[in-house]
């Protein structure tokens, strides 16, 4: 888990919201997430979710984030990194 200082110095507020959301859900054993449902549960727009998930996929060592499919909304496959 990231410390609050690490999060705020590395990620913006929307990205921190997504990281926190994903940490909680991955702990519950969930791995597939639709942008529209993430948006609904976090208060972000679907566009904000998609943009920031793409950025996190490139630079968030906590998770492996892959765009999995698109059917009425982007589905993301999230797995915890082994590092």
Backbone bond lengths (Angstrom), bond angles and torsions (degrees), N, CA, C in turn:
res aa  C-N    CA-C-N  psi(-1)  N-CA   C-N-CA  omega(-1)  CA-C   N-CA-C  phi
1 X - - - 1.455 - - 1.519 109.18 -
2 X 1.311 116.43 139.51 1.449 121.58 179.24 1.517 110.48 -76.08
3 X 1.333 116.57 151.64 1.457 119.88 172.37 1.523 107.99 -83.93
4 X 1.311 116.41 157.82 1.464 120.92 -178.63 1.529 111.29 -58.53
5 X 1.342 117.04 -40.29 1.465 120.93 179.54 1.517 112.45 -63.79
6 X 1.317 116.89 -40.52 1.463 121.21 178.47 1.517 110.43 -63.93
7 X 1.335 116.10 -43.45 1.458 119.83 -179.16 1.515 111.86 -62.80
8 X 1.334 117.53 -49.28 1.464 119.87 -174.48 1.515 112.57 -70.65
9 X 1.334 118.20 -26.07 1.460 118.74 179.36 1.531 112.35 -84.73
10 X 1.336 117.60 -18.08 1.461 121.38 -175.70 1.521 113.52 -106.89
11 X 1.333 117.15 -34.66 1.458 121.87 -171.30 1.528 111.13 -123.47
12 X 1.347 115.81 153.85 1.458 119.40 176.47 1.534 109.53 -82.76
13 X 1.301 116.30 175.74 1.474 121.84 -174.68 1.534 112.28 -59.84
14 X 1.316 117.56 -41.13 1.470 120.79 -179.89 1.527 111.02 -65.89
15 X 1.320 115.60 -40.65 1.465 119.79 179.15 1.528 111.31 -67.06
16 X 1.316 117.02 -38.45 1.468 120.80 176.27 1.520 109.86 -62.68
17 X 1.332 117.26 -41.13 1.466 121.50 177.29 1.525 109.96 -59.29
18 X 1.326 117.10 -44.97 1.464 120.98 -179.84 1.530 111.90 -66.90
19 X 1.315 117.49 -42.88 1.465 120.75 179.36 1.521 110.43 -60.73
20 X 1.317 116.66 -45.42 1.468 121.19 179.39 1.521 110.57 -62.84
21 X 1.316 116.80 -44.82 1.466 122.09 177.69 1.528 110.75 -58.98
22 X 1.321 116.39 -48.21 1.468 120.80 -178.10 1.523 112.11 -66.22
23 X 1.327 117.20 -40.38 1.465 120.16 177.75 1.524 110.70 -56.56
24 X 1.324 115.82 -46.84 1.470 120.34 -179.17 1.523 111.54 -63.58
25 X 1.319 117.79 -43.97 1.467 121.00 -175.96 1.523 112.61 -73.76
26 X 1.324 117.17 -37.71 1.464 120.34 179.68 1.529 109.77 -66.63
27 X 1.336 117.50 -35.42 1.470 121.10 175.35 1.524 111.08 -59.87
28 X 1.333 116.13 -32.77 1.471 121.70 179.23 1.525 111.57 -77.50
29 X 1.325 117.81 -4.22 1.459 121.96 178.51 1.511 114.78 93.01
30 X 1.332 117.57 11.11 1.461 120.44 179.19 1.523 109.77 -89.50
31 X 1.340 115.67 144.32 1.457 119.84 -179.20 1.521 114.15 -130.03
32 X 1.319 118.88 -20.12 1.454 121.99 -178.15 1.526 109.44 -109.87
33 X 1.332 115.32 131.35 1.455 120.82 -176.18 1.516 110.00 -138.36
34 X 1.318 117.30 135.03 1.465 122.14 174.86 1.528 108.46 -95.05
35 X 1.324 115.61 137.84 1.468 120.73 -179.71 1.521 112.02 -54.17
36 X 1.320 117.34 -42.45 1.466 119.23 -175.73 1.526 111.79 -65.37
37 X 1.336 118.04 -31.83 1.469 120.32 178.79 1.526 111.25 -79.23
38 X 1.329 116.33 -35.53 1.467 119.30 173.77 1.527 108.64 -61.08
39 X 1.330 116.02 -45.14 1.463 121.20 179.83 1.522 111.17 -59.09
40 X 1.295 116.33 -45.91 1.461 121.34 -179.36 1.527 110.98 -60.65
41 X 1.324 117.21 -41.95 1.462 121.53 -175.49 1.528 113.78 -81.03
42 X 1.330 117.64 -22.37 1.464 120.33 -177.34 1.527 113.79 -104.90
43 X 1.319 117.79 -13.76 1.457 120.63 -177.72 1.524 113.30 84.79
44 X 1.313 117.45 5.39 1.464 121.32 175.28 1.525 108.96 -89.34
45 X 1.319 116.86 164.34 1.463 119.61 174.21 1.532 108.10 -83.64
46 X 1.319 116.43 160.40 1.469 120.22 177.69 1.521 111.12 -60.09
47 X 1.324 116.37 -36.14 1.462 120.79 178.95 1.530 110.36 -65.68
48 X 1.337 117.15 -42.80 1.463 120.37 177.43 1.529 110.97 -62.24
49 X 1.320 116.06 -40.23 1.470 120.55 178.64 1.520 109.31 -61.88
50 X 1.323 117.81 -50.81 1.455 121.34 -178.08 1.511 113.16 -60.57
51 X 1.321 116.47 -44.98 1.460 121.09 179.71 1.524 111.22 -62.09
52 X 1.324 115.76 -48.40 1.457 119.91 -176.23 1.524 113.11 -74.39
53 X 1.321 117.89 -31.09 1.468 119.72 175.10 1.530 109.63 -65.24
54 X 1.323 116.35 -39.14 1.458 119.85 176.79 1.522 111.67 -61.62
55 X 1.320 116.97 -41.28 1.462 121.16 177.66 1.527 111.37 -67.34
56 X 1.327 115.99 -42.58 1.468 119.38 178.45 1.521 111.61 -65.03
57 X 1.319 117.34 -33.47 1.465 120.92 178.34 1.525 110.67 -59.45
58 X 1.325 116.34 -31.52 1.456 120.95 -178.53 1.514 113.80 -86.08
59 X 1.355 117.70 -28.55 1.462 117.14 -170.71 1.531 115.77 -138.16
60 X 1.310 118.74 21.36 1.465 120.77 176.82 1.531 109.09 -112.54
61 X 1.328 117.02 104.99 1.464 120.01 -176.72 1.530 114.09 -71.50
62 X 1.315 117.40 -11.60 1.463 121.90 -178.50 1.529 112.01 -68.51
63 X 1.334 116.81 -33.29 1.465 122.07 -174.83 1.524 111.55 -131.95
64 X 1.319 115.00 156.37 1.452 121.58 163.44 1.522 104.57 -100.87
65 X 1.316 116.36 118.74 1.465 122.08 -175.56 1.519 107.87 -116.72
66 X 1.337 115.55 122.19 1.463 120.79 -179.88 1.518 109.82 -128.60
67 X 1.328 114.89 136.70 1.461 119.37 171.91 1.524 105.43 -72.18
68 X 1.324 117.16 117.96 1.456 121.56 -170.66 1.523 112.34 -95.00
69 X 1.333 116.47 -49.94 1.468 119.58 179.69 1.519 109.43 -160.85
70 X 1.318 114.64 173.35 1.455 120.57 174.82 1.513 108.66 -134.76
71 X 1.307 115.10 116.92 1.456 122.23 175.00 1.522 106.55 -150.08
72 X 1.321 116.11 93.63 1.452 122.95 -178.33 1.528 112.49 72.49
73 X 1.292 118.22 -5.13 1.461 124.87 176.26 1.526 106.94 177.85
74 X 1.313 117.11 151.01 1.464 119.40 178.53 1.519 109.96 -68.70
75 X 1.321 115.65 133.83 1.463 121.47 174.20 1.517 107.58 -104.86
76 X 1.328 115.53 132.93 1.450 122.82 -179.15 1.524 109.56 -111.11
77 X 1.322 116.30 139.78 1.462 123.05 172.43 1.520 106.43 -102.22
78 X 1.323 115.68 118.08 1.468 121.39 -177.35 1.523 108.09 -117.18
79 X 1.321 115.62 125.74 1.462 120.06 174.46 1.515 108.29 -130.63
80 X 1.333 116.62 144.66 1.473 118.41 177.22 1.525 109.52 -67.62
81 X 1.319 115.75 141.13 1.460 119.52 177.21 1.513 109.21 -72.95
82 X 1.316 115.85 151.43 1.454 121.33 -178.23 1.524 112.43 -82.24
83 X 1.326 117.49 -8.90 1.460 120.81 -177.57 1.501 113.02 -74.44
